Amino acid sequence: MDNKAEVKEFLTSRRARITPDQVGLPQGTNRRVAGLRRTEVAVLAGVSVEYYTKLERGALSGASPEVLDAIAKALLLDDAERAYLFDLAHAASPVGRPRRASTGKSWKPHESLQWILDAVTAGPAFVRNGRLDLLATNLLGRAFYEHVFDMPGQPPNMARFAFLDERAYDFYPDWEMFAEVTVEILRTEAGRDPHNKDLHDLIGELSTRSTEFRRLWGSHNVRHHGAGFKTFHHAVVGELTLAYEGMSMEAEPGLTLTIYSAEPGSASEERLRMLASWAATEYGEHAKIESNVAEQEKSKQ
């Protein structure tokens, strides 16, 4: 991702969406730009027009936290957008941030982490990275994302499924919403980890193969994705409305543990039980075989 180009497009898109009324400025006449003018943002942020223009053209290197915060307030950025602006500034710095350890194809969960996932029996539980690779799941999570797992390529990737597999339109009844969230998570991660080659390869692949991805990527939206409700349509058990909680893993920076659960007594809870029963039949024996093989390999060491 070209940092200067991304800074320019991000700040320009945020400026374009704000009306003068939203920030207490007069509408005026002969307004030829969508949203605020650069001069208006500069006044609201308390910086010179020349300096703000320089920043919006991509020269964030050296901008102080106070200036970045003032710009975030002037542009009415939410928490995720503010964090993204700061991430872009860090990426522009000559010092920058240390590169993150890779959590892609070669990453394997600690045995204790798999124990924790397997202890969650009432709902799907899984670990993902910022690229939306599924790195570890419990049995119910494996069954829940069965179509993601049977796509070509490893590790299984939720973004690739959402945009490149026709079954995603059935699995996500509100596909547009899921697609927007997916892109926003990827763009947020690109700001946090700008040197991640695997991430940029995925973005390049999706941009090449999906018109819808290119459209949404061009919106420059970002988000913090932590908790809420989602509705799915699983091929085996039908519609499921589930609560989710995403938790950052302190021991593995950049990874998120997510658990889905259904409202007690609801039809979705009953359908999750049905899915668990189906998963035990479909995957249980295979999981036992894998476990036995792993134990045999361990005993040889």
N, C-alpha and C positions, 0 to 999 in steps of 0.2 A: 504494500500500500504506500503510495507517494504521500509522505507526511504533509508537505506544503499544499498539495492539491486537496487532500482530505480536510485540512484546517480551513482552507478557503471555502470549500463546498459546504462544510458543516456550519460555519458561522454565517455564510450567506443564506443557507436554507433556514436557519433559526431566525435570522433578522427578517426574512421575507414573510414569516408566518404571523408576526406581531403587528397589530394595528396601533396607531397613535393613541386611540382611546384607551387601550389596555394599559398604557404606561403614563396616562395623564397628560398627553401632549395634544395640541390642536391638530385637527385633520389638515387644515390649510387647503390651498388650491394648487392646481397644476402638479399634483403628485403623480410622478411618472414611474415610480418603483412600487413593487408589491411590498407591503409591510413598512418597516422603518428605513429611513435613510441612514447612511453611515454617520453623518453629522449628528443625528439624533441619538444613536447608540453611544457615540463618543461623549456627548453631553451627559447622558444618563450614567455612564461609567466614570465620569470625571477625568477623562484623558483627552489629549488633543486629537483633532480629526486626523492629522498626519500619522500619529502613533497608532490609532485604531485601524486606519487603512493599511498600515504596514502589517499589523497583526492579522487582519482578515485576508491578506494576501499570502499568509502562511508562515510569517516570521515570528513564531511563538517563542523561539529560543531566547532565554533571558527575561521573559515576562515574569514578574513577581507573582507570588500567590495572591497578594492583595489586588493586583490588576486583574488577574484571572477571575477572582471572586467578584469583582465589580462588574466585569463583562457578563459573567453568569447571571448576576442579578438584573442587569440591564436587559438581557435577552430572555428573562423569565425562564431560565433553564431549570428543569427538575433535577432531582438528586443524581439520576443516572447520567443525564446530559452534562451536568457540572463535572462529575467524575470523569467522563469521557474527554471533556475539554482539558482537564488536568493531565490525563493520560497522554493526549496529543502533545501537550507542552513538554512532558517528561521525555517523550520519544524524540522531540526536536532538540532537546538539550545535548550538548557535546558529550556530557557524562552519561546521561540516560540511566536506565535501570539494568541490573544484571539480567541476563536471559534466564527464562524459566527452564527448569529441568523438563525434559520430554516426558509426556504422559500419553504417548500414542501407541503404536502397534506393539512395541516391546514391553510396555508396562504391564505388570502383573500385580493383582491385589495381594496384600499380606494375608496369610492364612487366617489371622484373627479378624480381619475385615470381612472375609467371606463368612466366618462364623456369625458375625453381627448381622450381615444381610440375611443369612439363612434363618436367623432367629425371628425375623419379621415374617410372619405366616399369614397375616390377615390382609395384606395388600402388596402390590408390586413395590420393590425397593431396588434401587440401582445407583451406580456411581458413574458419572459422566465427566468429561473434561469440557473446556470452553469451546472446543470444536464440535461438540455434541456427539462424540464417540461414546458408545455404551461399553464401559470398561469392565464392569462387574455387575451381576444381578443376583437376586434370589430366584427361586424356582418360579414364583408367580410373575416376577418381572420378565423372565425369559419367555413365559407363555404370553404375557401381555404384549410384548413387542416381537412376537413370532415373525412377522413379516419383515421387520427391520433386520432380524438375524438371518433370514434366508436370502437377502440380497447378496449379489456378488461383492467381493472385497471385504477386507478386514482392517480394522475392527468395524463392527456394525455401527452405522452412523445415522442419526435421526434426521439430520438436515438433508442428506442424500435421499433418504426415504421420502421425506415430505415433498421434494421437488422432482424426483426422478422416477418414482414408482406410482403407477396409476391407483394402486390399492390405498394410497394415502387419502384420496378423496372420500373413500368410504370410512376409513378408520377415524378421520377427523371430520365430523359433521360440519363444523364451522372451519373449513379448510383455510379460508382467507385469514382468519384470526391466527391460526396456528402458524401459517406461513410468515405472517408479519412478526410474530414473536421469535420464530426461528432466525430470521434475518437480523432482528435487533440484538439477539444474543450473540450472533457471530460478529456483528460490527462492534459491539461492546468489547468482545474478546480481542478483536484486531487492534483496538486502542490500547488494551492492557498489555498485549504481548505482540508488538509490531514485527518482531523478527521470527515469528513462528512459521517456518516453511510449510509444514503440513497444513496449517490453517490457510495460508495463502494459496496452496495448491487446491484445497477444497473449494475456496471461494472462486478461483479461476475455473474449476470444472463446472460448478453450478452456474456461473455467469455465461459460460459457453453453451451449456446444454439446456438452460431453462430461461425462457423469456420472462416468466413471472418472477424468478429470482432477480434478474437484472432490473426489472421495474422496481421491486421493493428495495433492493440494495441502493438504488439511486435516491431514495428518500432520506438516507443518512440518519435514520432513527435508531436510538439505543434504549436499553432498559435494564433494570435490575429485576431479576425473575426469581422471586423467593417463595411466595405462597399464594393460594387461591383455589379456584374450582375449575375443572375442565370436564367436558363431555366427549366421550369416545364411542365408537361403534365397533366392538370386537367381533370378528368373524365367527367366533364360537358361541359367545354368550349374549351378544347384542349390545344394547346401549348401556353405558356406564357413566354416571356422573360422580366424579371423585374429587376429594380435597387433596391438595399436595403441599408439601413442605420441602423446600430445598435448603440444605445446610452446607456451608463451606467447611471443608475438612482441614483442620489445623495442621494435621500431620502430613498432608499432601496439598500444598498450596496450588490453587488452580483447579482442584477437583471439587465436585459437588455431590453430596449424597441426597437423593430425593426419595421420599416415601409417599405413596398414594394410599388413601383410605376412603372408605364409603361411610355415609351417615348410618349410624346404628339403626337397624330395623328397616332400612330402605330396600327397594328392589335391587339397587346397585350392590348392596352388601350381599344379598343372596346370590347375585350373578358372579360376584368375586369368589364366593364359596364354590360355585359351579366351575369356575375357571381353575381354581386350585385343584379340584378333583380331576379335571381334565388334564392339567399339567402333571399331576402325580402319575397318571397313566401314560401320557405322551412322552414326558421327559425324565420321570423318576428313575426308571431302569437304566437309562443312558447315563444319568448323573452318578448312579451307583458304580457303573462300569468305569467311568472316568476316575472316580474316587479310588477304586481298587487299583487301577493302573498307577495313579499318583503315589499310593502307599507302597506299591511294589518298587517303583523307581527310587523312592526315598530310602527303602530298606537296603538297596544296593549301594548307596553312597557311604 
